[in-house]
């Protein structure tokens, strides 16, 4: 179904979905929209439904110049440490990146899932595999989450 996922309530009956796979788009949302997305997911799913989230982390060659900044923000306790603008990245791929991006990590994904009412089954980082070999850094290129609606 094409359209804005944040506007799916009313188009899809509440409590009707057995699963949701949200891949590679939460990175383009502002914090309040990420929070809203998890609430939408929760409202649309039936009890026992599974949520699978895949997002880009800051640990790829694309985000290399932002990694230290994100780590400092995490240590400082910032709620959204991966929120950044294009000026944080000055590498050779800068012309491919949007002006705004949100590198999410497992801690943020877990926090938002739990706040929406989900039980977190598993979260963590994983690598690009062979798809984006040139952008691999250390196996933390993606952040992912599996959660269940109680």
C-alpha positions in Angstrom: 0.0 0.0 0.0 1.8 3.2 -1.1 1.7 6.3 1.1 2.8 7.6 4.4 3.1 4.8 7.0 2.3 7.3 9.8 -1.2 7.7 8.2 -2.1 4.1 8.0 -4.5 4.2 11.0 -8.0 4.4 9.5 -6.9 2.8 6.3 -6.0 -0.5 8.0 -8.2 -1.8 10.7 -6.7 -1.6 14.2 -5.5 -4.9 15.6 -5.6 -6.6 12.2 -2.0 -7.2 11.3 0.0 -10.3 12.3 3.3 -8.7 11.4 5.0 -5.5 10.2 8.4 -5.3 8.5 9.7 -1.7 8.6 12.9 -1.5 6.6 15.2 1.4 5.8 12.8 4.3 6.3 12.7 5.1 10.0 16.0 6.8 9.4 14.3 9.6 7.5 11.9 10.5 10.3 12.3 13.1 13.1 12.2 11.8 16.7 8.5 12.6 17.3 7.7 10.7 14.0 9.8 7.7 15.1 7.8 7.6 18.4 4.5 7.9 16.4 5.5 5.1 14.0 6.0 2.7 16.9 2.5 3.7 18.3 1.0 3.1 14.8 2.7 -0.3 14.5 1.3 -1.3 17.9 -2.2 -0.1 17.2 -2.4 -1.9 13.9 -1.1 -5.2 15.1 -3.1 -8.0 16.7 -1.9 -9.6 20.0 1.0 -11.9 19.3 1.9 -9.9 16.2 5.6 -9.5 15.3 7.4 -6.3 14.5 10.6 -6.4 12.5 12.6 -3.2 12.1 15.7 -2.6 10.0 17.5 0.7 10.1 20.8 2.1 9.0 23.2 2.7 11.9 26.0 5.2 11.9 28.6 2.4 11.6 29.1 2.3 7.9 31.6 4.0 5.6 28.8 6.5 4.7 28.6 7.8 8.2 32.3 7.5 9.3 32.8 11.1 10.1 29.6 11.1 12.3 30.5 8.1 14.4 32.6 9.8 17.1 29.9 12.5 17.5 27.2 9.9 17.8 29.2 8.0 20.4 29.8 11.2 22.4 26.1 12.0 22.3 25.3 8.4 23.6 27.7 8.8 26.5 26.2 12.2 27.3 22.8 10.5 27.6 21.1 12.2 24.6 17.8 10.6 23.8 18.4 10.7 20.0 22.2 10.5 19.5 22.0 9.5 15.9 20.1 12.6 14.7 22.3 14.5 12.3 22.5 16.8 9.3 24.6 16.5 6.2 27.3 18.9 7.5 28.4 16.1 9.9 29.5 14.0 7.0 32.2 15.3 4.6 33.2 12.1 2.8 33.1 11.1 -0.8 29.4 10.0 -0.6 28.1 13.3 0.8 26.4 14.1 -2.5 24.3 10.9 -2.2 23.0 11.7 1.3 19.9 13.7 2.3 20.2 16.9 4.2 18.8 15.2 7.3 19.1 11.6 8.5 18.6 9.7 11.7 21.0 6.8 12.5 19.2 4.6 14.9 20.7 2.1 17.3 19.4 -0.9 19.2 19.0 1.1 22.4 16.8 3.7 20.8 14.8 1.0 18.9 14.2 -0.9 22.1 13.2 2.2 24.1 10.6 3.2 21.5 9.2 -0.3 21.1 8.8 -0.7 24.8 7.2 2.8 25.2 4.7 1.8 22.6 3.8 -1.4 24.5 5.8 -4.0 22.7 7.9 -6.8 24.3 11.3 -6.8 22.8 12.4 -10.2 21.6 15.8 -9.3 20.2 17.8 -6.2 19.1 21.3 -5.6 17.9 23.6 -4.6 15.1 24.4 -6.7 12.1 26.5 -6.3 8.9 25.6 -5.4 5.4 26.5 -8.9 4.2 27.8 -8.9 0.6 25.3 -6.3 -0.6 27.2 -3.2 0.2 30.7 -4.6 0.6 32.4 -1.3 -0.1 30.6 0.4 2.8 31.3 -2.2 5.4 33.1 -1.1 8.6 32.9 -3.6 11.5 29.7 -5.5 11.3 27.4 -2.9 12.9 26.1 -1.3 9.7 22.5 -2.1 10.4 20.5 -1.9 13.6 17.5 -4.2 14.0 14.7 -5.1 16.3 12.3 -8.0 16.7 9.3 -7.3 19.0 6.0 -8.8 19.9 2.7 -7.2 20.8 1.5 -8.8 24.0 
